[in-house]
Amino acid sequence: MHVASSATEASSISLKRRTDPDFRATAEAHRTIGLTHCYEALQNAFALFPGGHVPHLARERHPLYKQADEAARDNISRLYWSQEATIIRNVAQYIRDNAAKLGCLDHPLPSG
């Protein structure tokens, strides 16, 4: 068992448990709420990274993304944001449909 050696390390470990380090859960969430074009755009974005691996840290991710073909990046952005109204509608509907389950989001997640 790993024991954090500092408050910073403990915070980092806790943060990793609560995040989506490779953005796959984010993509799946889009698909779950019916945003298939957005899901496709995210899959296309993942493919721009070496081996399809998206770095978690922005300082590593941004330069790699900028190195990718500009036309491909523009197509991804266009595909994703062409769905802006659908994103708003579907997210709002998901929240309405799942309000009881989402109540826990008002409180910090338990650590450990």
Residue frames relative to the residue before (quaternion, step in Angstrom):
aa qw qx qy qz dx dy dz
M 1.0000 0.0000 0.0000 0.0000 0.00 0.00 0.00
H 0.3457 -0.7384 0.5470 0.1897 3.55 -0.95 0.94
V 0.1302 -0.7628 0.6292 0.0729 3.55 -0.95 0.90
A 0.4655 -0.6863 0.4820 0.2828 3.57 -0.77 1.02
S 0.3316 -0.7756 0.5073 0.1766 3.55 -0.89 0.93
S 0.7926 0.1244 -0.0960 0.5891 3.59 1.21 -0.11
A 0.6503 -0.5014 0.3881 0.4185 3.55 -1.26 0.30
T 0.6320 0.5338 -0.3353 0.4509 3.59 1.01 -0.77
E 0.6689 0.4835 -0.3011 0.4776 3.56 0.90 -0.89
A 0.6370 0.5217 -0.3319 0.4604 3.59 0.96 -0.80
S 0.6471 0.5103 -0.3132 0.4720 3.55 0.98 -0.84
S 0.6495 0.5206 -0.3098 0.4595 3.56 0.98 -0.84
I 0.6498 0.5041 -0.3153 0.4735 3.57 0.95 -0.86
S 0.6569 0.5086 -0.3053 0.4654 3.56 0.92 -0.91
L 0.6479 0.5250 -0.3145 0.4535 3.58 0.94 -0.89
K 0.6450 0.5307 -0.3245 0.4440 3.59 0.94 -0.85
R 0.6478 0.5211 -0.3208 0.4537 3.58 1.03 -0.71
R 0.7422 0.4239 -0.2095 0.4748 3.57 1.10 -0.65
T 0.6807 0.4841 -0.2858 0.4697 3.57 1.20 -0.04
D 0.4571 -0.6407 0.5528 0.2737 3.49 -1.43 0.02
P 0.1857 -0.8700 0.4397 0.1235 3.59 0.49 1.21
D 0.7869 0.2734 -0.1788 0.5236 3.61 1.02 -0.57
F 0.5023 -0.7085 0.3738 0.3256 3.58 1.33 0.31
R 0.4120 0.7167 -0.4730 0.3046 3.61 1.23 0.19
A 0.6411 0.5116 -0.3321 0.4658 3.60 1.00 -0.74
T 0.6015 0.5471 -0.3486 0.4663 3.57 1.11 -0.66
A 0.6550 0.4999 -0.3094 0.4746 3.57 0.92 -0.88
E 0.6639 0.5032 -0.3048 0.4616 3.58 0.91 -0.90
A 0.6153 0.5417 -0.3485 0.4544 3.58 1.03 -0.71
H 0.6197 0.5314 -0.3373 0.4689 3.58 1.02 -0.75
R 0.6753 0.4849 -0.2953 0.4708 3.55 0.89 -0.91
T 0.6241 0.5677 -0.3305 0.4231 3.59 0.98 -0.86
I 0.7658 0.3431 -0.2013 0.5052 3.59 0.94 -0.80
G 0.6558 -0.5885 0.2924 0.3716 3.55 1.18 0.56
L 0.5015 0.6352 -0.4346 0.3951 3.57 1.20 0.41
T 0.0259 -0.8651 0.5009 -0.0021 3.55 0.67 1.13
H 0.6347 0.5127 -0.3465 0.4629 3.62 1.02 -0.65
C 0.6390 0.5080 -0.3182 0.4821 3.58 1.06 -0.74
Y 0.6121 0.5367 -0.3354 0.4741 3.56 1.04 -0.80
E 0.6537 0.5095 -0.3038 0.4699 3.58 0.94 -0.91
A 0.6406 0.5202 -0.3247 0.4622 3.59 0.95 -0.84
L 0.6607 0.4987 -0.3103 0.4674 3.59 0.94 -0.84
Q 0.6303 0.5197 -0.3334 0.4706 3.59 0.99 -0.77
N 0.6417 0.5143 -0.3126 0.4754 3.58 1.02 -0.81
A 0.6373 0.5162 -0.3227 0.4726 3.59 1.04 -0.76
F 0.6270 0.5366 -0.3392 0.4515 3.60 0.95 -0.84
A 0.6600 0.5387 -0.3036 0.4267 3.56 0.98 -0.86
L 0.5950 0.5808 -0.3645 0.4192 3.61 1.19 -0.34
F 0.6511 0.5089 -0.3118 0.4690 3.58 1.22 -0.38
P 0.6236 -0.5540 0.3879 0.3921 3.59 -1.09 0.66
G 0.8439 0.0599 -0.0915 0.5252 3.55 -0.73 1.09
G 0.5494 -0.6271 0.3879 0.3930 3.59 1.26 0.20
H 0.5159 0.6417 -0.4005 0.4021 3.57 1.34 0.19
V 0.1935 -0.7843 0.5834 0.0841 3.57 -0.60 1.17
P 0.3841 -0.7265 0.5137 0.2464 3.60 -0.60 1.06
H 0.5050 -0.6633 0.4699 0.2902 3.57 -1.02 0.82
L 0.7115 0.4512 -0.2625 0.4705 3.57 0.92 -0.86
A 0.5151 -0.6727 0.4478 0.2858 3.55 -0.84 1.05
R 0.6484 0.5340 -0.3327 0.4287 3.59 0.96 -0.80
E 0.6732 0.4334 -0.2896 0.5245 3.60 1.22 -0.39
R 0.6780 0.5321 -0.2816 0.4217 3.56 0.99 -0.89
H 0.6832 0.5352 -0.3041 0.3928 3.60 0.75 -1.02
P 0.6762 0.4750 -0.3288 0.4572 3.64 0.78 -0.82
L 0.6419 0.5202 -0.3297 0.4569 3.59 1.00 -0.77
Y 0.6543 0.5066 -0.3140 0.4655 3.57 0.95 -0.85
K 0.6591 0.5163 -0.3038 0.4547 3.59 0.97 -0.86
Q 0.6311 0.5368 -0.3295 0.4528 3.60 1.16 -0.55
A 0.5755 0.6013 -0.3752 0.4080 3.58 1.19 -0.47
D 0.7059 -0.4710 0.3376 0.4073 3.53 -1.28 0.46
E 0.4698 -0.7103 0.4553 0.2597 3.57 -0.73 1.10
A 0.6376 0.5224 -0.3321 0.4585 3.60 0.98 -0.79
A 0.6378 0.5167 -0.3259 0.4691 3.59 1.01 -0.77
R 0.6539 0.5047 -0.3103 0.4704 3.57 0.97 -0.87
D 0.6454 0.5165 -0.3187 0.4638 3.58 0.99 -0.81
N 0.6440 0.5196 -0.3184 0.4624 3.58 0.99 -0.81
I 0.6326 0.5243 -0.3213 0.4709 3.57 1.02 -0.82
S 0.6716 0.4969 -0.2951 0.4637 3.55 0.86 -0.95
R 0.6532 0.5159 -0.3069 0.4615 3.56 0.94 -0.89
L 0.6578 0.5126 -0.3033 0.4610 3.58 0.92 -0.93
Y 0.6835 0.4855 -0.2928 0.4598 3.57 0.85 -0.96
W 0.7804 0.3871 -0.2074 0.4452 3.58 0.61 -1.12
S 0.5058 0.6101 -0.4434 0.4187 3.60 1.21 -0.08
Q 0.6813 0.4819 -0.2590 0.4864 3.55 1.30 -0.35
E 0.2662 0.8222 -0.4829 0.1415 3.60 1.25 0.19
A 0.6794 0.4758 -0.3031 0.4692 3.62 0.82 -0.90
T 0.6487 0.5089 -0.3110 0.4728 3.58 1.03 -0.79
I 0.5966 0.5565 -0.3561 0.4556 3.59 1.05 -0.75
I 0.6805 0.4888 -0.2889 0.4632 3.57 0.78 -1.04
R 0.6767 0.4998 -0.2931 0.4544 3.57 0.83 -0.97
N 0.7157 0.4634 -0.2672 0.4490 3.60 0.80 -1.00
V 0.6336 0.5077 -0.3373 0.4765 3.60 1.00 -0.73
A 0.6509 0.5103 -0.3181 0.4635 3.59 0.90 -0.88
Q 0.6629 0.4989 -0.3080 0.4656 3.58 0.94 -0.84
Y 0.6331 0.5271 -0.3314 0.4600 3.58 0.98 -0.81
I 0.6502 0.5062 -0.3177 0.4691 3.58 0.94 -0.86
R 0.6512 0.5047 -0.3237 0.4652 3.61 0.89 -0.87
D 0.7031 0.4832 -0.2663 0.4487 3.58 0.89 -0.96
N 0.7969 0.2903 -0.1192 0.5161 3.59 1.11 -0.62
A 0.2126 0.8311 -0.4955 0.1361 3.59 1.22 0.40
A 0.6585 0.5153 -0.3274 0.4400 3.60 0.89 -0.85
K 0.6805 0.4819 -0.2869 0.4717 3.59 1.00 -0.79
L 0.7084 0.4814 -0.2581 0.4471 3.57 1.09 -0.66
G 0.3974 0.7448 -0.4557 0.2823 3.58 1.25 -0.05
C 0.6084 0.5792 -0.3471 0.4169 3.56 1.11 -0.65
L 0.5772 0.6053 -0.3813 0.3938 3.58 1.18 -0.35
D 0.5640 0.5937 -0.3863 0.4245 3.58 1.26 -0.19
H 0.7361 0.3420 -0.1815 0.5552 3.56 1.29 -0.34
P 0.5872 -0.5671 0.4251 0.3910 3.59 -1.10 0.55
L 0.5165 -0.6138 0.4978 0.3297 3.53 -1.15 0.62
P 0.5278 -0.6176 0.4550 0.3647 3.61 -1.04 0.61
S 0.3573 -0.7143 0.5528 0.2377 3.58 -1.03 0.68
G 0.5868 0.6188 -0.4134 0.3191 3.46 -1.26 0.38
